[in-house]
Amino acid sequence: MNIKSLRLIHFRNYENVEFNFKENCIHCFYGKNAQGKTNLIESIYFLSHLHSFRTHSLDSLIKESYHQMLIEAKVESGHTLSKVKVVVCDQKKHLFHNDNPIKKYSDFVGIVNAISFCPDDILLFSAPKKIRRNFIDMELIKLSKKYTFTLSRYNRYLKNRNIALKQEKIDKDLIDVYTSQMIEDEIVIMKQRKNFIKNLMEYSNRLYPFFSSQKEVLSAKYETFVDTSQDLKEQIVKSYENTYVKDCMYKATNMGIHRDDIQFLLNDKNINEMASQGQKRSYLLAMKLGLAQMVYEKTNQYPILLLDDVFSELDTIRKKELIQILPENMQIFITSAEEMDPSLFKNRKVKFYKVNNGFAKEVSQ
Ligand SMILES: Nc1ncnc2c1ncn2[C@@H]1O[C@H](COP(=O)(O)OP(=O)(O)OP(=O)(O)O)[C@@H](O)[C@H]1O
């Protein structure tokens, strides 16, 4: 997948800019701090995920003293070229695909598939479990229409079940109807989550040695409310029966895949409890590149890779190694506070841009 062109109007510190990007090329944005490098890759991430990797506030994405912003891109995927556009105003996102308005976010997410690596990503390990769950969900949503459909239907049933639990006189028959509908969807979601995590760790383990000289094994434990190696349906049915009284007391569904978590392990120990910052960064980098490889094998297309400030903590050898393992048929965007040494990128298509106060100018090397 490639972004052929990107237009930003009143996005962050950009007034009105347009870029033409090259297929399967590494685009390097460098410049002093606070000039707009991260803003650029944030805009691509936003097109992919419909949220930012650093804020929940839509207003902060709009350039100061304006009321709306636009991100528009022409995207090539396989042999298809399409246009995607997001306009944010009045706290709302307006989505367009080939100039047609799109109502459902799930019909938009995944048209642009970008994977990012940012310094703050290591917070994933210590964040509330909802953030880790969202990370897995978002990747599955981009990859599988069935997952998207099943998860949103489960969430609808869950909402209805919770409303039914909040009634003064609880209708047990109605709760049972919602429960049995939820169980069918839970089985599908659990299987997909478990499978995704297993595959992701296999790919990540293959890449980790490029970032660490230690012999370490990455793994992840999918944590849900039943034992996923046993028959799921029987266990889930029993669990709901056992917690029914508690659900009535708390007037909410206390158990279900909406409470799942993932524990990331390094040598079988929780990464959050024992690993150094460097180990966490290497773990994440291996995981994000592993994810990209996994997407490629499933879709036959590499996602777009966004690497924010990835070089700052790597020595020259590791920088070279990183560039070498980046697949040649992948479009990549890298930011750096320092000018990048062109010799790092030998045999690769590469473009350099100097970013200065909301302007990015291509420079020849
Ligand atoms: N809504 C906005 N309106 C105007 N300017 C904004 C807005 N949001 C952020 N900025 C400006 O964007 C700049 C930060 O840009 P960005 O985060 O891309 O920095 P950067 O070039 O990646 O720097 P660093 O190397 O320090 O990470 C700051 O000057 C900030 O004031």
The ligand as a MOL file (V3000), in Angstrom:
LIG
                    3D

  0  0  0     0  0            999 V3000
M  V30 BEGIN CTAB
M  V30 COUNTS 31 33 0 0 0
M  V30 BEGIN ATOM
M  V30 1 N -3.4520 22.7790 16.8810 0
M  V30 2 C -2.2680 23.3450 16.6430 0
M  V30 3 N -2.2000 24.5710 16.0660 0
M  V30 4 C -1.0100 25.1580 15.8100 0
M  V30 5 N 0.1670 24.5970 16.1120 0
M  V30 6 C 0.1640 23.3930 16.7010 0
M  V30 7 C -1.0440 22.6990 16.9940 0
M  V30 8 N -0.7480 21.5230 17.5570 0
M  V30 9 C 0.5960 21.4800 17.6400 0
M  V30 10 N 1.1560 22.5920 17.1220 0
M  V30 11 C 2.5650 22.9300 17.0260 0
M  V30 12 O 3.2530 21.8740 16.3750 0
M  V30 13 C 4.5720 21.8330 16.9010 0
M  V30 14 C 4.8980 20.4320 17.3370 0
M  V30 15 O 5.0140 19.6580 16.2050 0
M  V30 16 P 5.5300 18.1520 16.2870 0
M  V30 17 O 4.9360 17.4770 17.4600 0
M  V30 18 O 5.3110 17.5730 14.9520 0
M  V30 19 O 7.0790 18.3730 16.6170 0
M  V30 20 P 8.3430 17.6140 16.0270 0
M  V30 21 O 8.8690 18.3700 14.8580 0
M  V30 22 O 8.0520 16.1910 15.8320 0
M  V30 23 O 9.3450 17.8390 17.2420 0
M  V30 24 P 10.0880 16.8080 18.2120 0
M  V30 25 O 11.3350 16.4390 17.4780 0
M  V30 26 O 10.3670 17.6600 19.3970 0
M  V30 27 O 9.1720 15.6870 18.4900 0
M  V30 28 C 4.6530 22.7590 18.0770 0
M  V30 29 O 5.3070 23.9490 17.6640 0
M  V30 30 C 3.2100 23.0190 18.3970 0
M  V30 31 O 3.0150 24.2930 18.9490 0
M  V30 END ATOM
M  V30 BEGIN BOND
M  V30 1 1 1 2
M  V30 2 1 2 3
M  V30 3 2 2 7
M  V30 4 2 3 4
M  V30 5 1 4 5
M  V30 6 2 5 6
M  V30 7 1 6 7
M  V30 8 1 6 10
M  V30 9 1 7 8
M  V30 10 2 8 9
M  V30 11 1 9 10
M  V30 12 1 10 11
M  V30 13 1 11 12
M  V30 14 1 11 30
M  V30 15 1 12 13
M  V30 16 1 13 14
M  V30 17 1 13 28
M  V30 18 1 14 15
M  V30 19 1 15 16
M  V30 20 2 16 17
M  V30 21 1 16 18
M  V30 22 1 16 19
M  V30 23 1 19 20
M  V30 24 2 20 21
M  V30 25 1 20 22
M  V30 26 1 20 23
M  V30 27 1 23 24
M  V30 28 2 24 25
M  V30 29 1 24 26
M  V30 30 1 24 27
M  V30 31 1 28 29
M  V30 32 1 28 30
M  V30 33 1 30 31
M  V30 END BOND
M  V30 END CTAB
M  END
